[in-house]
Amino acid sequence: MRVTLKLYATLTDYLPLAARAANAVELDVPEGVTVTGAIAPYNLPHALTRLVLVNGFFVPPEERESHALRDGDVLAIWPPIAGG
């Protein structure tokens, strides 16, 4: 099954070089893969995966190991953002 992984801000550095301009990569993942399972190959630091959305809906940290992705899902992740 295919899902789209989008990484924003400093997290784009974890994408393959060719995918960084678009900040997204298409993934072939097994049926039933979870959010945590889909991003595991990218070795994202846990502290930097602050905001996680699937199809625009927030997935809280305690649900990321159990939230199964579906074919066509878009998984988007942002690091903590500071501003003022």
N, C-alpha and C positions, 0 to 999 in steps of 0.2 A: 504494500500500500504506500501511497505517496503523501507526504505532508510537507509544508513549507516552514522552514525555520528562519525567523527574522531576528537578528540581533542588532541592538541599537547602541549608540554612543561608543564608549570604549570597548564594548563587547564585540564590535565588528572585527577587532583584531584576532578573535578566535575562529573566524570563518576562513575558509580557503581563500587565497589571494584573489582568485578570479571572481569570487562572490562578494567581495567587500564593497565594491562600488554600488551594488544594488542592496547591500546589507541583508541578503537573503540567499538561501540555498534550498534546493529541492532534495528531500530525503526519501530514500526507499527504506521503509521500516517494516518490521513484522506486525501482523495483526495483533492488536491488544497492547502494543507498546505504550508505556506510560510517559508522561512528561519527563520524568527523571531519566527513564531509559533512552528517550530520543536525544537528550542533550548530553548524555554521558560521554560519547566519543569526543566531544568538544572540550572536555575538561574545564568547564566554566567554574570559577571559584564560587562556592555557595554564597558567600557574602555579597557577590556582585549580581546575583540573580534575584533582585528585589521585586520587580514587577513582572509577573508572568501572566500572559493572556492566551487563551485559546479561542480563536474566532471572535476576539474582542471582549471576552468575558474573563474576569480575574480568576486565577486559580490560586487559592491560599497555599502557603508553604506546607501545611499539614496534609494537603490533598495531592501534592505533586507526584508522590510515589504510587498513588492509586488511580489517578485520573488517566483513563485510557484514551488515546487519540484515535480518531477515525480517518478514513481515507478522505483526503482533501482538506483536512484541518490546517489552519495557519497558527503556528506557535510563535508568539512574539515575546521577547524578553528585553527588559531595560535594567541597567544598573541603578543603584541609588543616585538620585539627582539632587544636587544642592542648588539653592538659589537665594536670591534676596532682593 
